[in-house]
Amino acid sequence: MCSEDVRLDAPDPPRAPAPGTLMVDTSRADRVGEFRGVAGPYWSLRPVGGGAEWEVEPRHVRPALLIEQLRARTARLNARSRGEVL
């Protein structure tokens, strides 16, 4: 009998995506952000149009659907065309 307390059914932690991958933060009303990197137990995301990064637990993040990616990129381009600082 093994004396270690090991859970064999524990799920593997999610793999971090490549930097720049568009992800959805489900804990913040499906906010879309670019994956920037790993900060301890959290993933760092940045708004597509620029702005302050935020951290989120990986369990609350999923890859952005194609339509979500399109909306985020269109919003960024519209902001740029209005002359907003990105």
ChimeraX attribute file (.defattr): number of C-alpha atoms within 10 A of each C-alpha:
attribute: neighborCount
match mode: 1-to-1
recipient: residues
	/A:1	3
	/A:2	5
	/A:3	5
	/A:4	6
	/A:5	6
	/A:6	8
	/A:7	7
	/A:8	6
	/A:9	6
	/A:10	7
	/A:11	7
	/A:12	6
	/A:13	8
	/A:14	10
	/A:15	7
	/A:16	13
	/A:17	16
	/A:18	11
	/A:19	13
	/A:20	14
	/A:21	15
	/A:22	25
	/A:23	24
	/A:24	22
	/A:25	22
	/A:26	14
	/A:27	12
	/A:28	11
	/A:29	8
	/A:30	15
	/A:31	17
	/A:32	25
	/A:33	26
	/A:34	21
	/A:35	25
	/A:36	20
	/A:37	17
	/A:38	16
	/A:39	10
	/A:40	9
	/A:41	9
	/A:42	14
	/A:43	21
	/A:44	19
	/A:45	27
	/A:46	20
	/A:47	19
	/A:48	22
	/A:49	19
	/A:50	12
	/A:51	10
	/A:52	7
	/A:53	14
	/A:54	14
	/A:55	18
	/A:56	18
	/A:57	13
	/A:58	17
	/A:59	13
	/A:60	13
	/A:61	22
	/A:62	16
	/A:63	16
	/A:64	20
	/A:65	13
	/A:66	10
	/A:67	9
	/A:68	17
	/A:69	19
	/A:70	12
	/A:71	13
	/A:72	20
	/A:73	15
	/A:74	14
	/A:75	14
	/A:76	18
	/A:77	16
	/A:78	13
	/A:79	14
	/A:80	13
	/A:81	9
	/A:82	9
	/A:83	9
	/A:84	11
	/A:85	9
	/A:86	12
